Amino acid sequence: MEYEVKENARSRRVKLSVEIDGRVIVTVPSRKFLFLVPKFVADHEEWIELQRTKMQKIGPIVDLNGSAADFKKHKKIALEFLTKKVFEMNRLYNFSFTKISVRSSKGRWGSCSSDGALSFNYRLIKIPVELVEYVVAHEIAHLAEHNHGPRFWALVERAIPDYKKRRQALRKFIL
């Protein structure tokens, strides 16, 4: 089975993920763990195939890859739109945050820093609004819960009762 190995010093253990396009990614904390990778992948082949089957059921994938010029063209519109969404959705929570920014990230839709700064991918303006609302609620929930535990998901569910469906739908879009 083919797989790609990535090193991430922040990772504490060897991790396995299956991308929406079926690629298998193995993340290791450091190069000294490389010897574990072949057996790790072999031990998880059944799980990998299950994940690939799930990914196929998602349906056609939309690639939102954009250039630096595309980012420059859409940054201001995205910031205005997302700022409005944050204020609308935060009425439910009334959490404080330090700033809102827009970036061109290849790997994430949004983030929330420990100091309360919310950052969003400008490509959010290219996907359906109900998915944008899920991403915004997700990041706002991180202002109170900096993890993905049960309390975090309860906060997301308060704003987006069907968040599981929206989260699944978001996987059709590749950054």
C-alpha positions as CSV (number, residue, x, y, z in Angstrom):
1,M,0.0,0.0,0.0
2,E,1.3,3.4,-0.9
3,Y,1.5,6.2,1.7
4,E,3.1,9.5,2.3
5,V,5.2,10.2,5.4
6,K,5.2,13.7,7.0
7,E,7.2,14.8,10.0
8,N,5.6,17.1,12.6
9,A,7.5,17.9,15.7
10,R,4.3,18.9,17.5
11,S,2.9,15.4,17.1
12,R,3.4,13.1,20.1
13,R,2.8,9.8,18.3
14,V,2.6,8.2,14.9
15,K,-0.7,9.2,13.3
16,L,-2.6,7.9,10.3
17,S,-5.0,9.8,8.1
18,V,-6.8,9.2,4.8
19,E,-7.3,12.3,2.6
20,I,-10.5,12.9,0.7
21,D,-8.8,11.8,-2.5
22,G,-7.8,8.5,-0.9
23,R,-4.1,9.3,-0.2
24,V,-2.8,7.8,3.0
25,I,-0.7,10.1,5.2
26,V,1.4,8.9,8.1
27,T,2.6,11.6,10.5
28,V,5.6,11.0,12.7
29,P,7.0,13.2,15.5
30,S,10.5,12.8,14.2
31,R,12.5,10.8,11.7
32,K,13.6,8.3,14.4
33,F,10.1,6.8,14.2
34,L,10.3,6.0,10.5
35,F,11.1,2.4,11.2
36,L,7.6,2.0,12.7
37,V,5.8,3.2,9.7
38,P,5.6,0.1,7.4
39,K,4.2,-2.1,10.2
40,F,1.9,0.6,11.4
41,V,0.4,1.0,8.0
42,A,0.1,-2.8,7.5
43,D,-1.6,-3.1,10.9
44,H,-4.2,-0.5,9.9
45,E,-5.0,-1.6,6.3
46,E,-8.6,-2.6,7.2
47,W,-9.2,0.8,8.8
48,I,-7.6,2.6,5.8
49,E,-9.9,0.7,3.3
50,L,-12.9,1.6,5.5
51,Q,-11.9,5.3,5.4
52,R,-11.4,5.2,1.6
53,T,-14.8,3.6,1.2
54,K,-16.3,6.5,3.3
55,M,-14.5,9.0,1.2
56,Q,-15.9,7.5,-2.1
57,K,-19.4,7.9,-0.7
58,I,-18.9,11.7,-0.2
59,G,-19.2,12.2,-4.0
60,P,-17.4,14.6,-6.3
61,I,-14.7,16.7,-4.9
62,V,-14.4,20.5,-5.5
63,D,-10.8,21.7,-5.6
64,L,-10.7,25.3,-4.4
65,N,-7.0,25.8,-5.1
66,G,-6.3,29.5,-5.7
67,S,-3.4,31.7,-6.6
68,A,-1.8,34.7,-4.8
69,A,-3.7,36.9,-7.2
70,D,-7.0,35.2,-6.4
71,F,-6.3,35.8,-2.7
72,K,-5.5,39.4,-3.3
73,K,-8.7,39.8,-5.3
74,H,-11.0,38.2,-2.8
75,K,-9.3,39.1,0.6
76,K,-11.3,42.3,1.3
77,I,-14.6,40.7,0.4
78,A,-13.9,37.6,2.4
79,L,-12.9,39.7,5.5
80,E,-16.1,41.8,5.3
81,F,-18.3,38.7,4.8
82,L,-16.6,36.6,7.5
83,T,-16.5,39.5,10.0
84,K,-20.3,39.9,9.6
85,K,-20.8,36.2,10.1
86,V,-18.7,36.1,13.2
87,F,-20.7,39.0,14.8
88,E,-24.0,37.4,13.7
89,M,-23.1,34.0,15.1
90,N,-21.4,35.3,18.3
91,R,-24.7,36.8,19.4
92,L,-25.6,33.3,20.6
93,Y,-22.4,32.9,22.6
94,N,-21.3,36.4,23.4
95,F,-17.6,35.3,23.6
96,S,-14.9,37.9,23.4
97,F,-12.2,37.7,20.7
98,T,-9.2,39.8,19.9
99,K,-9.3,40.1,16.1
100,I,-10.6,38.5,12.9
101,S,-8.3,37.9,9.9
102,V,-8.4,36.2,6.6
103,R,-5.6,34.1,5.1
104,S,-4.8,31.8,2.2
105,S,-4.2,28.5,4.0
106,K,-3.8,25.2,2.2
107,G,-4.7,23.1,5.1
108,R,-7.5,24.6,7.2
109,W,-10.7,26.5,7.0
110,G,-10.2,28.4,10.2
111,S,-8.3,28.7,13.4
112,C,-8.6,30.2,16.9
113,S,-5.4,31.2,18.7
114,S,-5.0,31.0,22.5
115,D,-5.2,34.8,22.7
116,G,-8.7,34.8,21.0
117,A,-7.7,35.7,17.4
118,L,-10.0,34.2,14.8
119,S,-8.5,33.5,11.4
120,F,-10.4,32.2,8.4
121,N,-9.5,30.9,4.9
122,Y,-10.6,33.4,2.2
123,R,-11.9,30.4,0.1
124,L,-14.9,30.2,2.5
125,I,-16.6,32.8,0.2
126,K,-16.6,30.1,-2.5
127,I,-18.6,27.4,-0.6
128,P,-22.2,27.3,0.5
129,V,-23.2,29.7,3.3
130,E,-24.4,26.9,5.6
131,L,-20.9,25.4,5.5
132,V,-19.4,28.8,6.3
133,E,-21.7,29.1,9.3
134,Y,-20.5,25.7,10.5
135,V,-16.8,26.8,10.2
136,V,-17.5,30.1,12.0
137,A,-19.4,28.4,14.8
138,H,-16.6,25.9,15.1
139,E,-14.0,28.6,15.6
140,I,-16.1,30.7,17.9
141,A,-16.6,27.6,20.1
142,H,-12.9,27.3,20.3
143,L,-12.9,30.6,22.2
144,A,-14.3,28.8,25.2
145,E,-13.1,25.3,24.5
146,H,-9.6,24.9,23.0
147,N,-10.2,21.2,22.2
148,H,-12.6,18.9,20.4
149,G,-14.2,17.4,23.5
150,P,-17.9,16.9,24.3
151,R,-18.3,20.5,25.7
152,F,-16.8,21.9,22.5
153,W,-19.2,19.9,20.3
154,A,-22.1,20.9,22.5
155,L,-21.2,24.6,21.9
156,V,-21.1,24.0,18.1
157,E,-24.4,22.2,18.3
158,R,-26.0,25.1,20.1
159,A,-25.5,27.2,16.9
160,I,-25.6,24.5,14.3
161,P,-27.9,21.6,15.3
162,D,-27.0,19.7,12.1
163,Y,-23.3,20.3,12.4
164,K,-22.4,16.6,11.7
165,K,-24.1,16.8,8.3
166,R,-22.5,20.1,7.5
167,R,-19.1,18.9,8.7
168,Q,-19.4,15.9,6.3
169,A,-20.5,18.1,3.4
170,L,-17.4,20.3,4.0
171,R,-15.2,17.4,3.1
172,K,-16.3,17.7,-0.5
173,F,-14.1,20.8,-0.8
174,I,-10.3,20.6,-1.0
175,L,-8.2,23.5,-0.1
